[in-house]
Amino acid sequence: MSEAGEATPVALDYDIGKILKALPHRYPLLLVDRVKAMTLGERIHAIKAVTMNEQFFQGHFPGAPIMPGVLQIEALAQAAGILGIETMELAGTGKLVIFMGIENAKFRAPVTPGCLLDLHVEFTQKRSRVYKFKGVASVEGKTTCEVEFTAMMTDAL
């Protein structure tokens, strides 16, 4: 904590190597490219670089590519997974963070190729192995998706 009582970020510019150690996801479903800042037990700011090479753009939609909203939620959940795994110091243990519920999902603006999708997630509740989060995805400060979700820490299935 800083002298003002504010939590200080514990990780800046978390690279893809660290992300791969924290998450079991791999291409084509790895949707976090970098972590800009993380405060353990509190919040994370991650980035997804959205490119035309994304597999989902082949069919969503030809001639008018838009990132599916459910994949924005998945990207937010993966950022939350990194936050949870790192908060509990479980990277590399095989533990998984899995969805239990999605609430209040709202989609505000399309995400298209060439965007940097900012992923902001914060803990809202922690109980034993069950956690609640609030996530907001945005492009250049404009909200594209907001959601609340519940996840659970578990052993690999």
C-alpha positions, 0 to 999 in steps of 0.5 A, spaced: 500 500 500 502 507 498 502 512 504 495 514 501 492 508 503 491 506 495 493 499 493 499 499 488 499 495 482 504 489 483 504 487 475 506 492 469 506 489 462 505 482 464 507 479 457 504 473 453 509 468 457 506 469 464 499 469 461 500 462 458 503 460 465 496 463 468 491 460 463 490 454 460 487 457 454 491 457 447 489 459 440 484 460 438 481 461 444 486 465 448 483 472 448 488 476 453 495 478 449 497 483 455 496 485 462 497 492 463 496 493 470 494 488 476 493 489 483 492 482 487 485 481 490 482 487 487 483 489 479 486 487 473 487 491 466 488 487 460 489 488 453 486 484 447 489 486 440 483 484 435 486 483 428 483 481 422 486 474 423 481 472 428 478 465 426 471 468 428 471 474 423 471 468 417 463 468 419 461 473 424 460 477 419 463 476 412 464 483 409 462 486 416 467 483 421 464 484 428 467 481 434 462 477 438 459 479 444 460 473 448 467 473 446 468 480 449 465 476 455 470 471 455 476 475 454 473 479 460 473 472 464 480 470 462 482 477 465 479 475 471 482 468 471 489 471 471 487 476 477 484 470 481 490 465 479 495 470 481 492 473 487 492 466 490 499 464 487 496 458 483 500 459 476 502 453 473 498 448 478 493 446 473 487 450 477 482 452 473 477 458 474 470 456 470 464 460 469 458 459 474 454 465 472 453 471 467 449 477 469 447 484 466 451 483 460 450 489 456 453 490 449 454 498 447 458 498 441 461 494 436 469 491 436 472 491 429 479 488 427 484 493 428 482 495 435 485 494 442 480 492 447 481 494 454 479 489 459 478 492 466 475 487 471 475 487 479 473 483 484 466 484 487 465 478 492 470 473 494 468 467 498 472 460 499 472 458 491 467 462 489 468 469 486 464 475 483 467 480 478 465 486 474 468 487 467 468 493 462 471 492 455 472 498 451 476 501 445 479 508 446 475 509 452 468 507 449 465 502 453 463 496 448 461 491 453 459 490 461 458 484 465 457 481 472 459 474 472 461 469 477 466 464 477 469 458 481 476 455 482 477 448 481 482 442 479 483 441 472 477 437 470 
